[in-house]
Amino acid sequence: MMTQSTMKNTVQDFTKKVNNIIIFFVFIVRKLEVCFFFFFFLNSMLIHIFYEQTLLKLNAVTLQPSAVQRLWGPRVTAAACKHVTKFFFSFLFSFFNLFF
Protein backbone atom coordinates (compact mmCIF):
# COMPACT_ATOMS: atom_id res chain seq x y z
CA MET A 1 0.00 0.00 0.00
CA MET A 2 1.12 3.48 -0.78
CA THR A 3 1.31 5.93 2.01
CA GLN A 4 0.02 9.44 1.66
CA SER A 5 3.51 10.95 1.33
CA THR A 6 4.60 8.56 -1.43
CA MET A 7 1.32 9.20 -3.24
CA LYS A 8 1.89 12.93 -2.93
CA ASN A 9 5.45 12.52 -4.30
CA THR A 10 4.17 10.44 -7.21
CA VAL A 11 1.59 13.07 -8.09
CA GLN A 12 4.22 15.82 -7.86
CA ASP A 13 6.58 13.85 -10.11
CA PHE A 14 3.83 13.30 -12.63
CA THR A 15 2.91 17.00 -12.54
CA LYS A 16 6.55 17.99 -13.08
CA LYS A 17 6.80 15.63 -16.07
CA VAL A 18 3.61 16.99 -17.60
CA ASN A 19 4.79 20.57 -17.04
CA ASN A 20 8.15 19.78 -18.65
CA ILE A 21 6.41 18.26 -21.67
CA ILE A 22 4.14 21.31 -22.01
CA ILE A 23 7.12 23.67 -21.70
CA PHE A 24 8.99 21.67 -24.34
CA PHE A 25 6.09 21.84 -26.80
CA VAL A 26 5.61 25.56 -26.17
CA PHE A 27 9.33 26.09 -26.81
CA ILE A 28 9.15 24.14 -30.09
CA VAL A 29 6.04 26.01 -31.23
CA ARG A 30 7.65 29.37 -30.45
CA LYS A 31 10.79 28.44 -32.39
CA LEU A 32 8.69 27.30 -35.35
CA GLU A 33 6.72 30.51 -35.19
CA VAL A 34 9.92 32.56 -35.38
CA CYS A 35 11.22 30.42 -38.26
CA PHE A 36 7.96 30.73 -40.22
CA PHE A 37 7.88 34.48 -39.66
CA PHE A 38 11.47 34.77 -40.86
CA PHE A 39 10.79 32.63 -43.96
CA PHE A 40 7.64 34.55 -44.88
CA PHE A 41 9.42 37.87 -44.40
CA LEU A 42 12.39 36.66 -46.43
CA ASN A 43 10.02 35.27 -49.04
CA SER A 44 8.23 38.58 -49.51
CA MET A 45 11.49 40.54 -49.60
CA LEU A 46 13.06 38.23 -52.19
CA ILE A 47 9.95 38.29 -54.35
CA HIS A 48 9.94 42.07 -54.18
CA ILE A 49 13.65 42.34 -55.04
CA PHE A 50 13.54 39.86 -57.93
CA TYR A 51 10.27 41.29 -59.22
CA GLU A 52 11.61 44.85 -59.20
CA GLN A 53 14.86 43.77 -60.90
CA THR A 54 12.89 41.89 -63.55
CA LEU A 55 10.64 44.91 -64.07
CA LEU A 56 13.69 47.08 -64.61
CA LYS A 57 15.05 44.61 -67.16
CA LEU A 58 11.68 44.30 -68.92
CA ASN A 59 11.24 48.08 -69.05
CA ALA A 60 14.72 48.43 -70.51
CA VAL A 61 13.95 46.08 -73.40
CA THR A 62 10.33 46.98 -74.16
CA LEU A 63 11.30 48.13 -77.65
CA GLN A 64 12.76 44.74 -78.48
CA PRO A 65 10.56 41.65 -78.52
CA SER A 66 11.43 39.36 -75.65
CA ALA A 67 11.85 35.61 -75.95
CA VAL A 68 8.36 35.12 -74.55
CA GLN A 69 6.90 37.54 -77.08
CA ARG A 70 8.75 35.81 -79.93
CA LEU A 71 7.50 32.44 -78.70
CA TRP A 72 3.87 33.39 -78.04
CA GLY A 73 3.44 36.12 -80.62
CA PRO A 74 2.97 39.88 -80.46
CA ARG A 75 -0.20 39.64 -78.35
CA VAL A 76 1.91 39.01 -75.26
CA THR A 77 2.73 42.41 -73.85
CA ALA A 78 5.27 43.49 -71.28
CA ALA A 79 2.46 43.68 -68.69
CA ALA A 80 1.68 40.01 -69.19
CA CYS A 81 5.36 39.19 -68.87
CA LYS A 82 5.43 41.11 -65.57
CA HIS A 83 2.49 39.11 -64.21
CA VAL A 84 4.02 35.82 -65.29
CA THR A 85 7.33 36.79 -63.72
CA LYS A 86 5.68 37.77 -60.44
CA PHE A 87 3.74 34.50 -60.33
CA PHE A 88 6.88 32.50 -61.15
CA PHE A 89 8.93 34.05 -58.34
CA SER A 90 6.13 33.74 -55.79
CA PHE A 91 5.65 30.08 -56.73
CA LEU A 92 9.40 29.44 -56.63
CA PHE A 93 9.89 30.82 -53.13
CA SER A 94 6.69 29.28 -51.78
CA PHE A 95 7.93 25.92 -53.06
CA PHE A 96 11.33 26.57 -51.46
CA ASN A 97 9.74 27.43 -48.11
CA LEU A 98 7.53 24.37 -48.25
CA PHE A 99 10.40 21.91 -48.51
CA PHE A 100 13.25 23.77 -46.82
Secondary structure, DSSP 8 states (H G I E B T S, - for coil): ---HHHHHHHHHHHHHHHHHHHHHHHHHHHHHHHHHHHHHHHHHHHHHHHHHHHHHHHHHTTTS--HHHHHH-TT--HHHHHHHHHHHHHHHHHHHHHH-
